[in-house]
Amino acid sequence: MQIHLSPRNVRLTGAIHAYVAEKIIRLEEIDEEILAAHVVLLHDEQTDSGGLYCVKVHLAIRGPDIHASDEDGDLYAAIDKISDKLARQLRKRKTRVVDKRRNSSRDEPAL
């Protein structure tokens, strides 16, 4: 799987890169069909509280791609939130696919 990071107004350190890679690789344990992940890290300094970090992720998989975004005052917290959202979406997709397979095998007439 390819992981592409795009920092916007954020200095990309080795620690941030490793943390994002770890979270994305954990998603691959849920669904091995992830082809690529594009992660955009944004920092908005215009807010009153000193800035919000926004993380947007696009997962390229077979079928419809998965998108998610979230923001928080802490970059690592935003990354955690987004990985939880993506894990939930992947589990939901996997359950849907498995149920579809089970239901299609029941509908076949017995010989």
One Martini backbone bead per residue (centre of mass of N, CA, C, O) as a GRO file, in nm:
protein
  111
    1MET     BB    1   0.099   0.035   0.020
    2GLN     BB    2   0.031   0.371  -0.032
    3ILE     BB    3   0.166   0.671   0.124
    4HIS     BB    4   0.035   1.008   0.113
    5LEU     BB    5   0.174   1.318   0.213
    6SER     BB    6   0.008   1.651   0.281
    7PRO     BB    7   0.134   1.939   0.386
    8ARG     BB    8  -0.041   2.229   0.539
    9ASN     BB    9   0.110   2.435   0.748
   10VAL     BB   10   0.307   2.183   0.810
   11ARG     BB   11   0.556   2.026   0.978
   12LEU     BB   12   0.722   1.741   0.866
   13THR     BB   13   0.794   1.487   1.065
   14GLY     BB   14   0.897   1.180   1.160
   15ALA     BB   15   0.678   1.137   1.377
   16ILE     BB   16   0.431   1.199   1.204
   17HIS     BB   17   0.483   0.995   0.981
   18ALA     BB   18   0.485   0.742   1.167
   19TYR     BB   19   0.200   0.779   1.288
   20VAL     BB   20   0.039   0.767   1.026
   21ALA     BB   21   0.147   0.495   0.925
   22GLU     BB   22   0.045   0.327   1.164
   23LYS     BB   23  -0.260   0.388   1.129
   24ILE     BB   24  -0.287   0.285   0.833
   25ILE     BB   25  -0.180  -0.005   0.878
   26ARG     BB   26  -0.411  -0.088   1.072
   27LEU     BB   27  -0.630  -0.079   0.847
   28GLU     BB   28  -0.514  -0.328   0.689
   29GLU     BB   29  -0.624  -0.540   0.896
   30ILE     BB   30  -0.923  -0.508   0.809
   31ASP     BB   31  -0.829  -0.429   0.497
   32GLU     BB   32  -0.633  -0.558   0.228
   33GLU     BB   33  -0.759  -0.363  -0.024
   34ILE     BB   34  -0.564  -0.136   0.012
   35LEU     BB   35  -0.388   0.069  -0.211
   36ALA     BB   36  -0.430   0.376  -0.098
   37ALA     BB   37  -0.310   0.681   0.078
   38HIS     BB   38  -0.441   1.014   0.136
   39VAL     BB   39  -0.284   1.267   0.333
   40VAL     BB   40  -0.410   1.567   0.489
   41LEU     BB   41  -0.239   1.839   0.650
   42LEU     BB   42  -0.390   2.098   0.845
   43HIS     BB   43  -0.340   2.455   0.932
   44ASP     BB   44  -0.542   2.683   1.125
   45GLU     BB   45  -0.459   3.015   1.240
   46GLN     BB   46  -0.742   3.191   1.248
   47THR     BB   47  -0.822   3.101   1.505
   48ASP     BB   48  -0.864   3.179   1.844
   49SER     BB   49  -0.715   2.904   1.973
   50GLY     BB   50  -0.441   2.883   1.771
   51GLY     BB   51  -0.556   2.641   1.613
   52LEU     BB   52  -0.634   2.401   1.364
   53TYR     BB   53  -0.645   2.058   1.291
   54CYS     BB   54  -0.663   1.899   0.971
   55VAL     BB   55  -0.782   1.576   0.856
   56LYS     BB   56  -0.743   1.411   0.538
   57VAL     BB   57  -0.884   1.108   0.386
   58HIS     BB   58  -0.792   0.878   0.112
   59LEU     BB   59  -0.918   0.564   0.015
   60ALA     BB   60  -0.800   0.318  -0.202
   61ILE     BB   61  -1.040   0.092  -0.332
   62ARG     BB   62  -1.239  -0.138  -0.407
   63GLY     BB   63  -1.451   0.052  -0.533
   64PRO     BB   64  -1.553   0.267  -0.327
   65ASP     BB   65  -1.424   0.518  -0.181
   66ILE     BB   66  -1.271   0.657   0.114
   67HIS     BB   67  -1.380   0.928   0.326
   68ALA     BB   68  -1.220   1.167   0.561
   69SER     BB   69  -1.276   1.414   0.831
   70ASP     BB   70  -1.091   1.612   1.082
   71GLU     BB   71  -1.077   1.809   1.393
   72ASP     BB   72  -0.821   1.972   1.604
   73GLY     BB   73  -0.594   2.110   1.832
   74ASP     BB   74  -0.456   1.829   1.787
   75LEU     BB   75  -0.293   1.635   1.569
   76TYR     BB   76  -0.304   1.352   1.705
   77ALA     BB   77  -0.608   1.357   1.766
   78ALA     BB   78  -0.698   1.381   1.470
   79ILE     BB   79  -0.572   1.113   1.379
   80ASP     BB   80  -0.732   0.933   1.569
   81LYS     BB   81  -1.015   1.006   1.471
   82ILE     BB   82  -0.975   0.923   1.171
   83SER     BB   83  -0.904   0.624   1.223
   84ASP     BB   84  -1.176   0.553   1.353
   85LYS     BB   85  -1.356   0.625   1.114
   86LEU     BB   86  -1.224   0.433   0.907
   87ALA     BB   87  -1.266   0.171   1.062
   88ARG     BB   88  -1.573   0.186   1.064
   89GLN     BB   89  -1.611   0.191   0.754
   90LEU     BB   90  -1.464  -0.079   0.695
   91ARG     BB   91  -1.642  -0.263   0.869
   92LYS     BB   92  -1.907  -0.196   0.727
   93ARG     BB   93  -1.819  -0.292   0.446
   94LYS     BB   94  -1.743  -0.584   0.523
   95THR     BB   95  -2.022  -0.667   0.629
   96ARG     BB   96  -2.175  -0.617   0.366
   97VAL     BB   97  -2.017  -0.823   0.193
   98VAL     BB   98  -2.070  -1.076   0.364
   99ASP     BB   99  -2.381  -1.064   0.360
  100LYS     BB  100  -2.409  -1.082   0.055
  101ARG     BB  101  -2.284  -1.363   0.027
  102ARG     BB  102  -2.478  -1.517   0.214
  103ASN     BB  103  -2.746  -1.441   0.067
  104SER     BB  104  -2.670  -1.558  -0.215
  105SER     BB  105  -2.636  -1.860  -0.117
  106ARG     BB  106  -2.938  -1.898  -0.013
  107ASP     BB  107  -3.094  -1.832  -0.294
  108GLU     BB  108  -3.011  -2.088  -0.397
  109PRO     BB  109  -3.103  -2.367  -0.538
  110ALA     BB  110  -3.158  -2.684  -0.475
  111LEU     BB  111  -3.061  -3.012  -0.612
   0.00000   0.00000   0.00000
